Amino acid sequence: MSTKQPFDSAQDKQLKLGNAIAKIAKVLHIPHCEKCEQRRLILNEIRTLGIKETIKRLRAAGPSTSKDINESWSVEEIVKKMEDCCDEK
């Protein structure tokens, strides 16, 4: 007989945003650096921090982007940005 409550199992199964991005990067064979790890941890707390605080912490943790916040990014640009992050050693 299991001692877990139904709510515990649902909470345990929640996929966190930072972990999801890290898994996608791994599948794409994009290396993971210290900056990536900081961003992963921040993104994992988006539910408790809220969007504004998460964005503020992400900006403080990493370099600024070359695009305006209102501009959209293509998938290719996102992958290139992720690869460039880990190549800047």
Phi and psi restraints in degrees (value plus and minus 20) as a CYANA .aco file:
   2 SER   PHI    -103.6   -63.6
   2 SER   PSI     121.8   161.8
   3 THR   PHI    -114.0   -74.0
   3 THR   PSI     -25.6    14.4
   4 LYS   PHI     -93.4   -53.4
   4 LYS   PSI     123.5   163.5
   5 GLN   PHI    -106.3   -66.3
   5 GLN   PSI     135.7   175.7
   6 PRO   PHI     -77.2   -37.2
   6 PRO   PSI     -55.9   -15.9
   7 PHE   PHI     -89.1   -49.1
   7 PHE   PSI     -53.7   -13.7
   8 ASP   PHI     -82.3   -42.3
   8 ASP   PSI     -64.8   -24.8
   9 SER   PHI     -87.8   -47.8
   9 SER   PSI     -56.1   -16.1
  10 ALA   PHI     -86.0   -46.0
  10 ALA   PSI     -60.6   -20.6
  11 GLN   PHI     -89.3   -49.3
  11 GLN   PSI     -58.4   -18.4
  12 ASP   PHI     -84.2   -44.2
  12 ASP   PSI     -49.7    -9.7
  13 LYS   PHI    -107.1   -67.1
  13 LYS   PSI     -24.6    15.4
  14 GLN   PHI     -83.5   -43.5
  14 GLN   PSI     110.7   150.7
  15 LEU   PHI    -108.9   -68.9
  15 LEU   PSI     104.7   144.7
  16 LYS   PHI    -107.4   -67.4
  16 LYS   PSI     125.1   165.1
  17 LEU   PHI     -78.3   -38.3
  17 LEU   PSI     -65.2   -25.2
  18 GLY   PHI     -82.1   -42.1
  18 GLY   PSI     -60.5   -20.5
  19 ASN   PHI     -86.4   -46.4
  19 ASN   PSI     -57.9   -17.9
  20 ALA   PHI     -83.6   -43.6
  20 ALA   PSI     -64.9   -24.9
  21 ILE   PHI     -84.1   -44.1
  21 ILE   PSI     -60.9   -20.9
  22 ALA   PHI     -82.3   -42.3
  22 ALA   PSI     -59.0   -19.0
  23 LYS   PHI     -87.0   -47.0
  23 LYS   PSI     -60.7   -20.7
  24 ILE   PHI     -84.0   -44.0
  24 ILE   PSI     -63.9   -23.9
  25 ALA   PHI     -80.8   -40.8
  25 ALA   PSI     -59.0   -19.0
  26 LYS   PHI     -84.7   -44.7
  26 LYS   PSI     -62.9   -22.9
  27 VAL   PHI     -81.8   -41.8
  27 VAL   PSI     -56.0   -16.0
  28 LEU   PHI    -102.8   -62.8
  28 LEU   PSI     -17.2    22.8
  29 HIS   PHI      40.8    80.8
  29 HIS   PSI      17.9    57.9
  30 ILE   PHI    -113.8   -73.8
  30 ILE   PSI     105.0   145.0
  31 PRO   PHI     -82.5   -42.5
  31 PRO   PSI     139.8   179.8
  32 HIS   PHI    -137.0   -97.0
  32 HIS   PSI      97.1   137.1
  33 CYS   PHI    -126.6   -86.6
  33 CYS   PSI    -197.3  -157.3
  34 GLU   PHI     -83.5   -43.5
  34 GLU   PSI     -58.7   -18.7
  35 LYS   PHI     -84.7   -44.7
  35 LYS   PSI     -60.4   -20.4
  36 CYS   PHI     -81.5   -41.5
  36 CYS   PSI     -61.6   -21.6
  37 GLU   PHI     -83.8   -43.8
  37 GLU   PSI     -61.4   -21.4
  38 GLN   PHI     -81.1   -41.1
  38 GLN   PSI     -64.5   -24.5
  39 ARG   PHI     -86.0   -46.0
  39 ARG   PSI     -58.0   -18.0
  40 ARG   PHI     -79.8   -39.8
  40 ARG   PSI     -65.7   -25.7
  41 LEU   PHI     -84.8   -44.8
  41 LEU   PSI     -59.5   -19.5
  42 ILE   PHI     -85.4   -45.4
  42 ILE   PSI     -65.8   -25.8
  43 LEU   PHI     -84.5   -44.5
  43 LEU   PSI     -50.1   -10.1
  44 ASN   PHI     -85.6   -45.6
  44 ASN   PSI     -40.5    -0.5
  45 GLU   PHI    -121.6   -81.6
  45 GLU   PSI      -5.7    34.3
  46 ILE   PHI     -78.7   -38.7
  46 ILE   PSI     -55.1   -15.1
  47 ARG   PHI     -84.3   -44.3
  47 ARG   PSI     -60.2   -20.2
  48 THR   PHI    -106.7   -66.7
  48 THR   PSI     -51.0   -11.0
  49 LEU   PHI    -101.7   -61.7
  49 LEU   PSI     -54.1   -14.1
  50 GLY   PHI      70.3   110.3
  50 GLY   PSI     142.9   182.9
  51 ILE   PHI     -87.0   -47.0
  51 ILE   PSI     -65.4   -25.4
  52 LYS   PHI     -80.6   -40.6
  52 LYS   PSI     -67.7   -27.7
  53 GLU   PHI     -86.5   -46.5
  53 GLU   PSI     -57.3   -17.3
  54 THR   PHI     -82.3   -42.3
  54 THR   PSI     -66.4   -26.4
  55 ILE   PHI     -82.7   -42.7
  55 ILE   PSI     -61.3   -21.3
  56 LYS   PHI     -81.2   -41.2
  56 LYS   PSI     -63.6   -23.6
  57 ARG   PHI     -89.5   -49.5
  57 ARG   PSI     -56.9   -16.9
  58 LEU   PHI     -84.1   -44.1
  58 LEU   PSI     -61.9   -21.9
  59 ARG   PHI     -83.1   -43.1
  59 ARG   PSI     -59.3   -19.3
  60 ALA   PHI     -89.9   -49.9
  60 ALA   PSI     -49.4    -9.4
  61 ALA   PHI    -102.0   -62.0
  61 ALA   PSI     -46.2    -6.2
  62 GLY   PHI    -156.0  -116.0
  62 GLY   PSI     153.6   193.6
  63 PRO   PHI     -88.2   -48.2
  63 PRO   PSI     134.4   174.4
  64 SER   PHI     -93.3   -53.3
  64 SER   PSI     135.6   175.6
  65 THR   PHI    -105.9   -65.9
  65 THR   PSI     141.6   181.6
  66 SER   PHI    -107.8   -67.8
  66 SER   PSI     -23.4    16.6
  67 LYS   PHI    -125.0   -85.0
  67 LYS   PSI     133.2   173.2
  68 ASP   PHI     -87.8   -47.8
  68 ASP   PSI     127.1   167.1
  69 ILE   PHI     -80.7   -40.7
  69 ILE   PSI     -44.9    -4.9
  70 ASN   PHI    -105.3   -65.3
  70 ASN   PSI     -30.4     9.6
  71 GLU   PHI    -101.7   -61.7
  71 GLU   PSI     124.0   164.0
  72 SER   PHI    -109.9   -69.9
  72 SER   PSI     136.3   176.3
  73 TRP   PHI    -132.8   -92.8
  73 TRP   PSI     119.3   159.3
  74 SER   PHI    -101.6   -61.6
  74 SER   PSI     143.6   183.6
  75 VAL   PHI     -80.3   -40.3
  75 VAL   PSI     -60.2   -20.2
  76 GLU   PHI     -82.0   -42.0
  76 GLU   PSI     -61.2   -21.2
  77 GLU   PHI     -85.5   -45.5
  77 GLU   PSI     -58.3   -18.3
  78 ILE   PHI     -85.5   -45.5
  78 ILE   PSI     -66.6   -26.6
  79 VAL   PHI     -81.8   -41.8
  79 VAL   PSI     -63.2   -23.2
  80 LYS   PHI     -81.1   -41.1
  80 LYS   PSI     -62.9   -22.9
  81 LYS   PHI     -83.2   -43.2
  81 LYS   PSI     -60.7   -20.7
  82 MET   PHI     -85.4   -45.4
  82 MET   PSI     -61.5   -21.5
  83 GLU   PHI     -85.7   -45.7
  83 GLU   PSI     -62.3   -22.3
  84 ASP   PHI     -82.9   -42.9
  84 ASP   PSI     -56.2   -16.2
  85 CYS   PHI     -76.2   -36.2
  85 CYS   PSI     -66.7   -26.7
  86 CYS   PHI    -103.8   -63.8
  86 CYS   PSI     -31.3     8.7
  87 ASP   PHI    -107.9   -67.9
  87 ASP   PSI     -31.6     8.4
  88 GLU   PHI    -104.0   -64.0
  88 GLU   PSI      35.4    75.4
